[in-house]
Amino acid sequence: MFGKGRIEEVQRSLPEFISLYKTAEKPTVRFQEGAEGAKNIYWETLESKTEILSVLDLGPWYNKELNLYKWGREYTRERSARKIYERVLVLDTPEGRDWMENYHGSYKYTKYRWIKPEQVPMIKDLGGEINVYENKVMMALFKKPVPIGVMIESSALANILKAMFELAWQVAVPARQAK
């Protein structure tokens, strides 16, 4: 099948292939089910040493069954107390408007911009939040049938999402100036 020369060539190249495999980043993925599991994953973002980039659908925060509204305020206060900066692309929905009208957190550590759901039709089904920071992507999805929290550690994925966030941030409308 293979000549002796071909086998020797493969044997000589094998250490190089193995070293490529060992240096390639292997993403890690963890998840938890249920609203409490999603919150647990969410709390991990409070260990961030860098700015958090966020895409947020506040609809679930107003679901009385999930009772996230008060919890969301506690999380926001704690993030500000830890002086973790965050830029948030918030869906321009009635829930988003209510949150912004009643927001009492620190604008020193948080900047909000509106994105219109019709600009990105698939995003209206987000049902939670995506945070990107460091080499991590956190998703807290509070949709039925089972809310979930997902943490993915991957520099490649985080960098792609950071770039996409920056593009969206450029065209989004500052929340305090939007009508």
C-alpha positions, 0 to 999 in steps of 0.5 A: 500500500505505502512505500517505505519512503512514505512511511518514513515521511509520516513517521518524521512528520508525526511529532509535528502533528502531535505538537499541533494537537497539543497546542490547539485550544480545546474549548470547555463547556459547562452548563446547569439546568433550571433558573437557579443553575442559570443564575449560578453560571451568571454569578461566575461573571462577577470574577471577570478581570475585564469589561463584560460585553452583553446582549440582553433580552429583559423579557424573562426578568418580568416573568413572575414565575422566574422571579428574576427582576429583584435578582437582576438588580442584586447582580447589577449592584454587586457587579458595580460594587466590584467595579466591573465595567459592562457594555450592554446591547439591550433589546428595545422592548417594553421590558427593556424600556421599563428596566431603563426607566427604573434603573438605579444602578451605576452608569459609571460602570455600565453603558447601555445601547438599544438594539431594535429586535427588527434589526436582528429578527432572530434575537427577539427569541434570545430569552436571556443574556449573553456575556463575553469577557476574557476568554469566556462566553456565558449564556443565561437562557430563561426560556421554557421548557428548561432554563439553562446556564452555559459557560464556554471557555474558548479564546477563538469563540470569545474573540469572534463574539467580541468583534461582532459585538463591537460592530453592533455597538457602533450602530446601536443607539445610546439608551439614555438618548433613545426615544 
